[in-house]
């Protein structure tokens, strides 16, 4: 996680270990807080990271639909 001179954090995906031994990912915004998280939980850190990579690809290709 990198922080710029103005205190902003580079947006990134973060894999989180839960107390129950499962994992999920969170999308961290420039303020350093969670903007979104995975809808599922995963048995391993690798599964959570793979799902975060999948979500990243989907988000990067998603168009913006206006009313």
C-alpha positions as CSV (number, residue, x, y, z in Angstrom):
1,X,0.0,0.0,0.0
2,X,1.5,3.3,-1.0
3,X,0.6,6.7,0.3
4,X,1.1,9.9,-1.7
5,X,2.2,13.2,-0.2
6,X,-1.4,14.4,0.1
7,X,-2.2,11.3,2.3
8,X,-4.2,9.5,-0.4
9,X,-3.6,5.7,-0.7
10,X,-3.3,4.0,-4.0
11,X,-6.5,2.1,-4.6
12,X,-6.0,-1.7,-4.3
13,X,-7.5,-5.0,-3.5
14,X,-6.7,-6.4,-0.1
15,X,-7.2,-10.1,0.9
16,X,-8.5,-10.3,4.5
17,X,-8.2,-13.2,6.9
18,X,-11.4,-13.6,8.9
19,X,-11.6,-14.9,12.5
20,X,-13.4,-18.1,11.3
21,X,-10.4,-19.0,9.1
22,X,-12.0,-18.0,5.8
23,X,-10.9,-15.2,3.5
24,X,-12.5,-12.4,1.6
25,X,-11.2,-9.5,-0.5
26,X,-11.9,-5.7,-0.1
27,X,-11.4,-3.0,-2.7
28,X,-9.6,-0.1,-0.8
29,X,-10.3,3.4,-2.0
30,X,-7.9,6.4,-2.1
31,X,-9.0,7.3,1.5
32,X,-7.7,3.9,2.7
33,X,-11.2,2.6,3.5
34,X,-13.1,-0.3,2.0
35,X,-15.2,0.7,-0.9
36,X,-16.4,-2.9,-1.8
37,X,-15.9,-6.4,-0.7
38,X,-16.4,-9.9,-2.1
39,X,-19.8,-11.3,-1.9
40,X,-18.4,-14.8,-1.1
41,X,-15.8,-16.1,1.4
42,X,-13.1,-18.4,0.4
43,X,-11.3,-21.3,2.1
44,X,-7.8,-20.2,1.1
45,X,-6.0,-16.9,0.6
46,X,-5.1,-18.1,-2.9
47,X,-8.8,-18.5,-3.8
48,X,-9.6,-15.1,-2.5
49,X,-6.8,-13.5,-4.4
50,X,-7.8,-15.3,-7.6
51,X,-11.4,-14.0,-7.2
52,X,-10.0,-10.5,-6.6
53,X,-8.1,-10.7,-9.8
54,X,-11.3,-11.9,-11.6
55,X,-13.2,-8.9,-10.1
56,X,-10.5,-6.5,-11.1
57,X,-10.7,-7.7,-14.7
58,X,-14.5,-7.4,-14.7
59,X,-14.4,-3.9,-13.2
60,X,-11.8,-2.7,-15.7
61,X,-14.0,-3.7,-18.6
62,X,-17.4,-2.6,-17.2
63,X,-19.0,0.3,-19.1
64,X,-20.9,3.1,-17.3
65,X,-24.6,3.1,-18.1
66,X,-26.4,6.4,-17.7
67,X,-30.2,6.7,-17.4
